[in-house]
Amino acid sequence: MKIMKNKKGFTLIEMLVVISIIAILTALISVSFSMAQKKARDSRRMQDMKSLQTAAEQYYSSNDSTYPLSLGLLSVDGLYIQSIPKDPKDGTDYSNDMSDTEYCVCALLDGASNANSSSGCKISDKPGDYFCVYHQQ
């Protein structure tokens, strides 16, 4: 009489293969998610820069052809912009160089693909890739 063994469960090798596959997929997904977050933050920064540029130009048009001496003047009573945007990553202020005749506002980007030149601006000494907006008049 032969005794039949029911083979139930997985072998150690099968379990290790499955765990390895899951680990590789998790690593790929986390890298992809991290890159998507960086792109989203950079997109937000560029949108913030364009909003600040629009507000500064509106200020210029309605204040005898002078620019504000600080970004804070753009949000007084929400006239030109509701509130001054902050960096989406750490909530810090954007770098700016303002006078009554010109301005430059810059955001430090996570990725270099959308960066433009920050030359001509007295901005932060942090090295990196910046997206800047300048006076248009």
PEHU-V34436 format. One record per run of one state. SS is the DSSP state (helix for helix, strand for strand, loop for the rest). FROM is the first residue (numbers start at 1). TO is the last residue. Records with the same first field share a line. If there is no record, write none. Layout:
SS->FROM-TO  FROM-TO
//
This chain:
loop->1-11  63-70  79-94  99-102  109-129  135-137
helix->12-62  71-78
strand->95-98  103-108  130-134
//
